Amino acid sequence: MAKLVFGYPFMQKEYLLREKDEFYIGRMNSNDITIPDYNLFSRLSLAFQKEMVKELMKVSRIHARIIKQEGEWYIEDVGTTGEGSNYGTFINDEQIETKNLYPLKDNDKIRLGPLECAFFLEQE
């Protein structure tokens, strides 16, 4: 099993990647992982929400896709129109190219625009 770990008050701490092999991440509610988690974000002070909106807008409505193929995990920078996100997707501070799958390893750092998370693999 794999998981993403975030360290922000407007995100769950962990998102388990299980029960399917494809996960979309971005601002739209239809994504599997929504940035921000609107239930948590709405509980924060209005001042903090206003402060964060500008940064959160740098995460595309559909920003990235994480998939599992033949037992391995990959990430792809998708973007809302399929042409890539405006502010990029990074693995360990290296920007990935649009429309390509990049392998994920245990403890990789992923950046979606300005927001960071960590990818972890756990024994199943």
C-alpha positions as CSV (number, residue, x, y, z in Angstrom):
1,M,0.0,0.0,0.0
2,A,1.1,3.5,-0.7
3,K,0.2,6.8,1.0
4,L,0.8,10.6,0.6
5,V,1.6,12.5,3.8
6,F,0.9,16.3,4.0
7,G,1.7,18.7,6.8
8,Y,-0.9,21.5,6.3
9,P,-3.8,22.4,8.5
10,F,-6.1,22.3,5.5
11,M,-5.2,18.7,4.5
12,Q,-5.6,15.4,6.1
13,K,-2.3,14.1,7.4
14,E,-2.4,10.9,5.4
15,Y,-4.1,9.8,2.2
16,L,-4.0,6.1,1.6
17,L,-3.7,5.0,-2.0
18,R,-5.8,1.8,-2.0
19,E,-8.8,0.1,-3.4
20,K,-7.9,1.4,-7.0
21,D,-4.9,2.0,-9.2
22,E,-5.5,5.6,-10.3
23,F,-5.8,8.8,-8.2
24,Y,-6.3,12.4,-9.4
25,I,-5.1,15.3,-7.3
26,G,-6.2,19.0,-7.6
27,R,-8.6,21.7,-6.5
28,M,-11.8,20.2,-8.0
29,N,-14.1,18.3,-5.7
30,S,-14.2,15.5,-8.3
31,N,-10.6,14.6,-7.6
32,D,-9.7,11.7,-5.4
33,I,-7.5,14.0,-3.3
34,T,-8.7,17.6,-3.1
35,I,-6.3,20.5,-2.4
36,P,-7.3,21.9,-0.1
37,D,-9.5,19.5,1.8
38,Y,-12.5,21.8,1.7
39,N,-14.0,20.3,4.9
40,L,-10.9,21.2,6.9
41,F,-10.2,24.5,5.0
42,S,-13.7,25.8,5.9
43,R,-12.9,25.3,9.6
44,L,-9.9,27.6,9.5
45,S,-10.1,31.3,10.3
46,L,-11.2,33.6,7.4
47,A,-7.9,35.5,7.7
48,F,-5.9,32.3,7.2
49,Q,-8.2,31.3,4.3
50,K,-7.7,34.6,2.6
51,E,-3.9,34.4,3.1
52,M,-3.8,30.9,1.6
53,V,-6.1,31.3,-1.4
54,K,-3.4,32.9,-3.6
55,E,-1.0,30.0,-3.1
56,L,-3.7,27.4,-3.4
57,M,-4.7,28.8,-6.8
58,K,-1.3,27.6,-8.0
59,V,-2.6,24.1,-7.7
60,S,-4.5,23.2,-10.9
61,R,-8.1,22.0,-10.8
62,I,-6.8,18.7,-12.0
63,H,-3.1,18.9,-11.2
64,A,-1.6,15.4,-11.2
65,R,-2.4,11.7,-11.5
66,I,-0.8,8.9,-9.5
67,I,-1.2,5.4,-10.9
68,K,-0.2,1.9,-10.1
69,Q,1.0,-0.3,-13.0
70,E,2.3,-3.8,-12.6
71,G,2.9,-3.2,-8.9
72,E,4.8,0.1,-9.3
73,W,3.6,3.6,-8.6
74,Y,4.0,6.5,-11.0
75,I,3.0,10.2,-11.1
76,E,2.1,12.3,-14.1
77,D,1.7,16.1,-14.4
78,V,-1.8,16.3,-16.0
79,G,-3.2,19.8,-15.7
80,T,-6.9,20.7,-16.1
81,T,-6.8,20.7,-20.0
82,G,-4.4,17.7,-20.2
83,E,-1.5,20.0,-21.2
84,G,0.2,20.1,-17.8
85,S,-0.3,22.2,-14.7
86,N,0.7,25.9,-14.8
87,Y,3.0,25.7,-11.8
88,G,4.4,22.2,-12.3
89,T,4.8,18.9,-10.5
90,F,8.1,18.1,-8.9
91,I,9.7,14.9,-7.5
92,N,12.6,15.6,-5.1
93,D,12.8,19.2,-6.4
94,E,13.1,18.1,-10.1
95,Q,10.3,19.2,-12.3
96,I,8.7,16.4,-14.3
97,E,7.6,16.8,-17.9
98,T,3.9,16.8,-18.9
99,K,2.4,13.6,-20.3
100,N,5.1,11.3,-19.0
101,L,4.9,8.8,-16.1
102,Y,7.6,9.1,-13.5
103,P,8.3,6.3,-11.0
104,L,7.7,7.0,-7.3
105,K,10.0,5.5,-4.6
106,D,9.5,5.3,-0.9
107,N,10.1,8.7,0.8
108,D,10.0,10.7,-2.4
109,K,9.0,14.4,-1.9
110,I,6.3,15.5,-4.3
111,R,5.5,19.2,-4.9
112,L,2.2,20.2,-6.6
113,G,2.7,23.9,-7.4
114,P,3.7,25.3,-4.0
115,L,2.4,22.5,-1.8
116,E,4.6,19.5,-0.7
117,C,3.8,16.0,0.4
118,A,5.8,12.8,0.9
119,F,5.1,9.5,-0.8
120,F,5.5,6.4,1.3
121,L,5.3,2.7,0.5
122,E,4.2,0.3,3.2
123,Q,4.3,-3.5,3.2
124,E,1.0,-5.0,2.2
